[in-house]
Amino acid sequence: MKKEPIALPADPTDAEDFDATAEALDRGQRARLIRTTRTTLGLSQTEFAGRFRVPVGALHDWEQARVSPADFAVAYVKVIGKCPEMVAKAVA
């Protein structure tokens, strides 16, 4: 297994911090975008998943950065953030 280079080294003054690879940073940024979009709309994970037809398990994994969502899923969440009512109506 090839080790990825470290994109962000751990903070030496923080005993709980850790090195992060570029892939981990990207996954974290995607998780933050999805979580922020959902919370800005004032929806729980279950409500968001139901309204926008996203599997709740996938949404949970994305927000916890366990799994990196595909590019199309990130684009879908960005559209939801811009036009939530239109998207909800379109998928209803």
N, C-alpha and C positions, 0 to 999 in steps of 0.2 A: 504494500500500500504506500503510495507516494504522499509525503507530507506537504500540505499547502504552506506557502510562505505566510508569515504573520503580517497582517495589514495594520493591526492596532495592538501594540504590545501592552501587557498588563501594567497597571499603575503600581509601581513598587511601594507606594505608601499605603496601598489598600490590600490587606491580606486576602480578601475575598474576590479581588479582580482576577481576570484571566486574559491570556492572549486571544485575539480574534483573527480569524482568516478573512479574506475578502468575501468568500461565500457566506460566512456567518454574518458579516456586516450587512450584506445585501438581504439576507433572510430577515435580519432584525429590522431593517428599514421597511421592508414589505409588511412585516407584522405590525409595525407602528402605524403605517398608512391605513391598514385595514381596521385596526382597533380604534384609531382616531376617527375615521369615517363613521364607524358604527356608533361610537359614543357621542359624537357631534350630533348625530340624528336622534340621540336619546333612546336608543334601542338596546335591548338585551341581545345576547347572541341568538337566542331562540327566536326572538321577534325579527331580527335582521334576516336570519336564515329563512324564515317563513315568508317574509315580505318579498325578498329578492330571489327566492328559489336557489339558495346556496345550501349544500348539505351542512348541517350544524356541526358535525364531527370535523369536516374539512375546515370550517370557519374557526373552530376552536384550535385545531392544530396550526393553522396559519397565524392566529393571534399569539399563540405561545411560541412561535418560531420553531416548532418541531418539524414542520414541513414548509418548504418554500412554494408559494402558489405559482402556478404557471403565469406567463406574461399576459395571457388573455384574461385571467382572473383578476390580475392587478388592474388591467385596463377597465374591466367591468366595474370594479370597486371605485375607480376614479370617476366613471360616468355616474354611478350612484351618488357619489359625493356632490357632483355638479347638478344633477337633475333627479333627485330621489323620487319625487311624485310621478314623473314621467316614466321612469324605469318600473316602479311598482305597478303602475297602470298597464304598462306594456306586457309584463309577465303574469298579470292576474288572470 
